[in-house]
Amino acid sequence: MYLNRLIEKTIKQAARSFPVIVITGPRQSGKSTLLNNLYNNKQATFIQLDDPAFRQLLQDDPLSYLENQRKPVIIDEIQLMPELLPYIKILVDRDRKPGQWLITGSQQFVVMKNISESLAGRAAILTLPTFQIKERKIIPDLANYILRGSYPELLVNKTINQRIWYSSYMQTYLERDLRSMMQIHNLREFENFLRLLAAYTAQEFNASQISAKIGISVPTVKRWVSVLEASYIVFTLPPYYKNYGKRIIKSPKLYFYDTGLVNYLLNIHETNLVEQGPMVGPLFETAVISELYKYEFSKGVKPELYYWRSQSGLEVDLIKMENGKPVPYEIKAATMIKPLFYKNLQAWLDLSAQPKGKGYLITNCSKKLPLPVNIVNIHWRKL
């Protein structure tokens, strides 16, 4: 069963303007399935680079092979053979007709390095994350939404054992991606690092603290987090400052893209542990900010999302740039709204000289409650 993806419209728009469309994203996010669905009724050429037979054909005379294929040509998992990109550049420069080449890749470092060297100005770069709320058919409740995660295979095939799937996913990821991206000799140590990092989701990223707890160097912690970002396992949310330099210097907050993976790493397997456990707040915040992050990807733009913390300790979970203006959001898993929830929103609106602006709560409350005129509640299902 295929579930339509929000990014489909963006891909079709890009195919009318760019000769090359590059779709990156995590493993198992549905990149191949998406393109097969979009182009299954067209006379397209599909090249699967994880198939050794295709790689052998391309190694002998890549330029001639690619030149003689029916367009559009869809090349899956380009990180397995990035040396093809200069040849695609040659063919694009001969014929810049839009929508002729569609390329997928699962390793951001490898893909983007070679794209920037070979296809700068010729390619639209898009990201397909795991499922978003609007792409899912049924979500029984909040606990199920957080526990099940957002990988397509888990949501489409309900018979899959979730723990076995995540275990296999992690083993495949550790073996295929990490060994090829960098020399990590102690995979057990890296797996322990991942589990510790999962406990820190929705918190400020402190490399020194993680280094001290797990016994690895600070540079190693930072390098491993960079690998996880490149593989779309985690992302970081910078602090909001008008001065761009301060955004770079100050510590970001760290989030996982998928709450199901966090639950697996922390051995949370039951809905009651999600609803009543100590991680309910961080898990809900992770789910919400990941949702907003992924929604920006579906539009083909880089997310402009931040968090804010004042010198006195006031904090707003999310600052989202909307029409060039910063808009504050607070995220609470509660089913009822208390004045304490929007206190920081009002403080931020005052401090930022936006007394007529609005602050938003994202909660598990679906009731219509009397709120201040500048505060709006959004139920998480409406993200």
C-alpha positions as CSV (number, residue, x, y, z in Angstrom):
1,M,0.0,0.0,0.0
2,Y,1.4,3.4,-1.0
3,L,0.6,6.5,1.0
4,N,1.1,9.8,-0.8
5,R,3.9,12.1,0.4
6,L,3.6,15.9,0.8
7,I,6.8,16.4,-1.1
8,E,5.3,15.0,-4.3
9,K,4.1,18.5,-5.4
10,T,7.5,20.0,-4.7
11,I,9.2,17.3,-6.9
12,K,6.8,17.9,-9.8
13,Q,7.5,21.7,-9.5
14,A,11.3,21.1,-9.4
15,A,11.1,18.7,-12.4
16,R,9.6,21.6,-14.5
17,S,12.7,23.8,-13.8
18,F,15.8,21.8,-13.0
19,P,17.5,19.1,-15.2
20,V,18.5,17.2,-12.0
21,I,16.4,16.6,-8.9
22,V,18.4,15.2,-5.9
23,I,16.4,13.6,-3.1
24,T,18.3,12.9,0.1
25,G,17.0,11.5,3.4
26,P,17.4,8.7,5.9
27,R,17.5,5.0,4.9
28,Q,14.0,3.5,4.8
29,S,12.3,6.9,4.4
30,G,10.6,5.8,1.2
31,K,12.7,7.6,-1.5
32,S,12.7,4.7,-3.9
33,T,9.0,3.9,-3.3
34,L,8.1,7.5,-3.9
35,L,9.9,7.8,-7.3
36,N,8.6,4.4,-8.4
37,N,5.1,5.6,-7.6
38,L,5.5,9.0,-9.4
39,Y,7.1,7.5,-12.5
40,N,5.6,4.0,-12.7
41,N,3.3,5.1,-15.6
42,K,6.1,6.8,-17.5
43,Q,8.8,5.3,-19.7
44,A,11.5,6.0,-17.2
45,T,14.8,4.2,-16.6
46,F,15.4,3.0,-13.1
47,I,19.0,2.3,-12.1
48,Q,19.4,0.6,-8.7
49,L,23.0,1.1,-7.5
50,D,22.6,-1.4,-4.7
51,D,22.4,-4.0,-7.4
52,P,26.0,-5.2,-8.3
53,A,24.9,-5.9,-11.9
54,F,24.0,-2.2,-12.5
55,R,27.3,-1.1,-10.9
56,Q,29.2,-3.5,-13.2
57,L,27.5,-2.1,-16.3
58,L,28.2,1.4,-15.3
59,Q,31.9,0.9,-14.5
60,D,32.9,-0.2,-18.0
61,D,31.7,2.9,-19.9
62,P,29.5,5.1,-17.7
63,L,29.1,8.0,-20.1
64,S,27.8,5.9,-23.0
65,Y,25.6,3.8,-20.8
66,L,23.9,6.9,-19.2
67,E,23.7,8.7,-22.5
68,N,21.7,5.9,-24.1
69,Q,19.1,5.4,-21.4
70,R,15.5,6.5,-21.8
71,K,14.8,9.7,-19.9
72,P,13.9,10.4,-17.2
73,V,16.7,8.4,-15.6
74,I,16.2,7.6,-11.9
75,I,19.4,6.6,-10.1
76,D,18.9,5.2,-6.6
77,E,21.5,5.4,-3.8
78,I,24.1,7.6,-5.6
79,Q,26.4,7.4,-2.5
80,L,27.3,3.9,-3.7
81,M,28.8,5.2,-6.9
82,P,29.4,9.0,-6.6
83,E,31.8,8.9,-9.5
84,L,28.8,8.9,-11.8
85,L,28.0,12.6,-11.0
86,P,30.7,14.2,-13.3
87,Y,29.3,12.1,-16.2
88,I,25.8,13.3,-15.4
89,K,27.2,16.9,-15.4
90,I,28.6,16.3,-18.9
91,L,25.2,15.1,-20.2
92,V,23.3,17.9,-18.5
93,D,25.5,20.5,-20.0
94,R,24.7,19.0,-23.4
95,D,21.0,19.0,-22.8
96,R,19.5,21.0,-20.0
97,K,15.9,19.9,-20.5
98,P,14.2,19.9,-17.1
99,G,13.3,16.7,-15.2
100,Q,15.7,14.3,-17.0
101,W,17.6,13.1,-14.0
102,L,16.3,12.1,-10.5
103,I,18.9,10.9,-8.0
104,T,18.5,9.6,-4.4
105,G,21.0,9.3,-1.7
106,S,21.1,8.4,2.0
107,Q,24.4,9.9,3.2
108,Q,24.3,13.7,3.2
109,F,28.1,14.1,3.5
110,V,28.9,12.0,0.5
111,V,26.0,13.1,-1.6
112,M,26.2,16.9,-1.0
113,K,30.0,17.0,-1.3
114,N,29.8,15.4,-4.8
115,I,26.7,17.4,-5.8
116,S,28.4,20.7,-4.9
117,E,31.4,19.7,-7.0
118,S,29.6,18.4,-10.0
119,L,26.1,19.7,-10.3
120,A,26.1,23.1,-8.6
121,G,23.4,25.3,-10.2
122,R,22.0,22.3,-12.2
123,A,20.2,20.4,-9.4
124,A,17.3,21.0,-7.0
125,I,18.2,19.5,-3.6
126,L,15.2,18.1,-1.7
127,T,14.9,16.0,1.5
128,L,12.5,13.2,2.1
129,P,12.2,12.6,5.8
130,T,10.1,9.8,7.4
131,F,6.3,10.1,7.5
132,Q,4.6,13.3,8.7
133,I,1.2,13.4,10.5
134,K,-0.6,14.5,7.3
135,E,0.8,11.5,5.5
136,R,-0.4,8.9,7.9
137,K,-3.8,7.2,7.6
138,I,-4.7,6.5,11.3
139,I,-3.2,7.7,14.5
140,P,-5.1,6.2,17.5
141,D,-3.7,8.4,20.2
142,L,-0.7,10.4,21.3
143,A,1.1,7.4,22.9
144,N,0.8,5.3,19.8
145,Y,2.0,8.3,17.7
146,I,5.1,8.7,19.8
147,L,5.8,5.0,20.4
148,R,5.4,3.7,16.8
149,G,7.6,6.3,15.3
150,S,7.5,7.5,11.7
151,Y,9.3,5.1,9.4
152,P,7.0,4.1,6.5
153,E,7.5,0.4,6.7
154,L,6.4,0.3,10.3
155,L,3.3,2.3,9.7
156,V,2.2,0.6,6.5
157,N,2.8,-3.0,7.7
158,K,1.3,-3.3,11.1
159,T,2.4,-7.0,11.4
160,I,6.1,-6.0,11.7
161,N,7.6,-6.5,15.1
162,Q,8.8,-3.0,16.0
163,R,11.7,-4.0,18.3
164,I,13.1,-6.5,15.7
165,W,12.7,-3.9,12.9
166,Y,14.6,-1.2,14.9
167,S,17.3,-3.7,15.9
168,S,17.8,-4.7,12.3
169,Y,17.8,-1.1,11.2
170,M,20.5,-0.2,13.7
171,Q,22.7,-3.1,12.8
172,T,22.4,-2.3,9.1
173,Y,23.0,1.4,9.7
174,L,26.0,0.7,11.9
175,E,27.5,-1.7,9.4
176,R,26.7,-0.1,6.0
177,D,26.9,3.6,6.7
178,L,29.3,4.1,9.6
179,R,32.0,1.8,8.4
180,S,31.9,3.5,5.0
181,M,31.8,7.0,6.4
182,M,34.5,6.9,9.0
183,Q,36.7,4.5,10.9
184,I,34.6,3.5,14.0
185,H,36.3,0.4,15.3
186,N,34.3,0.0,18.5
187,L,30.7,-0.3,17.4
188,R,29.6,-1.3,20.9
189,E,31.0,2.0,22.2
190,F,29.2,3.9,19.4
191,E,25.9,2.1,20.2
192,N,26.3,3.1,23.9
193,F,26.8,6.7,22.7
194,L,23.6,6.5,20.7
195,R,21.6,5.3,23.7
196,L,23.0,8.1,25.9
197,L,22.2,10.6,23.2
198,A,18.6,9.4,23.0
199,A,18.2,10.2,26.7
200,Y,19.3,13.8,25.9
201,T,16.8,14.4,23.1
202,A,15.1,17.8,23.4
203,Q,17.9,19.1,25.6
204,E,20.8,21.4,25.1
205,F,23.7,19.6,23.4
206,N,26.6,19.6,25.8
207,A,29.5,17.6,24.2
208,S,31.7,17.9,27.4
209,Q,28.9,16.4,29.5
210,I,28.4,13.4,27.1
211,S,32.2,13.0,26.8
212,A,32.6,12.7,30.6
213,K,29.7,10.2,30.9
214,I,30.7,7.8,28.2
215,G,34.5,8.2,28.3
216,I,35.2,9.4,24.8
217,S,36.9,12.7,23.8
218,V,34.9,15.9,23.0
219,P,36.1,16.0,19.4
220,T,34.9,12.4,19.0
221,V,31.4,13.3,20.4
222,K,31.1,16.2,18.0
223,R,32.3,14.1,15.0
224,W,29.8,11.3,15.8
225,V,27.0,13.8,16.2
226,S,27.9,15.2,12.8
227,V,27.7,11.7,11.3
228,L,24.3,11.2,12.8
229,E,23.1,14.6,11.4
230,A,24.5,13.6,7.9
231,S,22.5,10.3,8.2
232,Y,19.3,12.1,9.2
233,I,19.2,10.4,12.6
234,V,19.4,13.6,14.6
235,F,19.3,17.4,14.0
236,T,20.2,20.4,16.1
237,L,18.1,23.5,16.8
238,P,20.2,26.6,17.2
239,P,19.4,29.4,19.7
240,Y,17.6,32.4,18.3
241,Y,19.7,35.6,18.2
242,K,19.4,38.6,15.8
243,N,23.2,38.4,15.7
244,Y,24.0,35.5,13.5
245,G,27.4,35.0,15.0
246,K,25.9,34.2,18.4
247,R,23.7,31.5,16.9
248,I,26.9,29.8,15.8
249,I,28.7,30.2,19.2
250,K,25.9,29.3,21.6
251,S,24.9,25.6,22.2
252,P,22.1,24.2,20.1
253,K,19.4,21.7,21.3
254,L,19.5,18.2,20.0
255,Y,16.6,16.2,18.6
256,F,16.0,12.8,17.0
257,Y,14.0,12.8,13.8
258,D,12.1,9.7,14.9
259,T,10.6,9.1,18.4
260,G,10.3,5.3,17.7
261,L,14.1,5.1,17.5
262,V,14.4,7.0,20.7
263,N,12.0,4.6,22.4
264,Y,14.0,1.6,21.0
265,L,17.3,3.0,22.3
266,L,15.8,3.7,25.7
267,N,13.9,0.4,26.0
268,I,10.5,2.0,26.1
269,H,8.2,-0.5,24.5
270,E,4.8,0.1,26.2
271,T,2.3,3.0,25.8
272,N,2.0,3.4,29.5
273,L,5.7,4.2,29.7
274,V,5.2,6.8,27.1
275,E,2.2,8.4,28.8
276,Q,3.5,8.3,32.4
277,G,7.2,7.9,32.2
278,P,9.8,10.6,32.8
279,M,10.5,11.0,29.0
280,V,6.9,12.0,28.1
281,G,7.8,15.7,27.9
282,P,11.0,15.3,25.8
283,L,9.4,12.7,23.6
284,F,6.4,15.0,22.8
285,E,8.7,18.0,22.2
286,T,10.9,15.8,19.9
287,A,7.8,14.6,18.0
288,V,6.4,18.1,17.5
289,I,9.7,19.9,16.5
290,S,10.6,17.0,14.2
291,E,7.1,17.3,12.6
292,L,7.6,21.0,11.9
293,Y,11.2,20.4,10.7
294,K,9.9,17.7,8.2
295,Y,7.1,19.9,7.0
296,E,9.6,22.5,5.9
297,F,11.5,19.8,4.0
298,S,8.3,18.9,2.2
299,K,8.2,22.4,0.8
300,G,11.7,22.1,-0.5
301,V,13.2,24.7,1.9
302,K,15.7,24.7,4.7
303,P,14.0,24.8,8.1
304,E,14.4,28.2,9.9
305,L,13.6,27.0,13.4
306,Y,15.3,28.0,16.6
307,Y,14.8,28.0,20.4
308,W,15.2,31.0,22.7
309,R,16.6,31.3,26.2
310,S,17.1,34.6,28.0
311,Q,20.0,35.4,30.3
312,S,17.6,35.3,33.2
313,G,16.6,31.7,32.3
314,L,13.3,32.3,30.5
315,E,13.0,29.8,27.6
316,V,10.7,29.4,24.6
317,D,10.7,25.9,23.0
318,L,10.6,27.0,19.4
319,I,11.0,30.2,17.4
320,K,9.7,29.7,13.8
321,M,10.4,32.3,11.1
322,E,7.1,33.0,9.4
323,N,7.1,35.7,6.6
324,G,10.3,37.0,7.9
325,K,9.1,37.4,11.5
326,P,10.0,35.3,14.5
327,V,6.9,33.5,16.0
328,P,7.2,31.8,19.4
329,Y,5.8,28.3,20.3
330,E,5.6,26.4,23.5
331,I,5.2,22.6,23.5
332,K,3.3,20.8,26.3
333,A,2.1,17.2,26.4
334,A,-0.7,18.1,28.8
335,T,-4.4,17.6,28.1
336,M,-5.3,20.8,30.0
337,I,-3.8,24.2,29.7
338,K,-2.5,26.2,32.6
339,P,-1.5,29.9,32.6
340,L,2.1,28.8,33.4
341,F,2.3,27.2,29.9
342,Y,2.1,30.6,28.1
343,K,3.8,32.8,30.6
344,N,7.1,32.6,28.6
345,L,5.3,33.2,25.4
346,Q,3.9,36.5,26.7
347,A,7.3,37.5,28.1
348,W,9.0,36.8,24.7
349,L,6.3,38.9,22.9
350,D,7.0,41.8,25.3
351,L,10.8,41.5,25.1
352,S,10.8,41.3,21.3
353,A,8.6,44.4,20.9
354,Q,5.7,42.4,19.5
355,P,2.9,43.3,22.0
356,K,0.3,42.6,19.2
357,G,2.0,39.5,18.1
358,K,0.7,36.0,18.8
359,G,2.2,33.1,20.7
360,Y,1.3,29.5,20.1
361,L,0.9,26.5,22.4
362,I,1.1,23.0,20.9
363,T,-0.5,20.6,23.3
364,N,-2.6,17.4,23.7
365,C,-5.6,19.6,24.6
366,S,-8.5,19.5,22.2
367,K,-10.9,21.6,24.3
368,K,-11.8,25.2,23.5
369,L,-10.6,27.1,26.5
370,P,-10.6,30.8,27.3
371,L,-7.1,32.0,26.6
372,P,-5.5,35.5,26.4
373,V,-6.2,37.1,23.0
374,N,-2.5,36.8,22.0
375,I,-2.3,33.0,22.8
376,V,-3.5,30.3,20.4
377,N,-3.7,26.6,21.2
378,I,-3.0,24.0,18.5
379,H,-3.7,20.3,19.0
380,W,-0.8,18.2,17.9
381,R,-3.0,16.3,15.3
382,K,-3.3,19.6,13.4
383,L,0.4,20.0,12.8
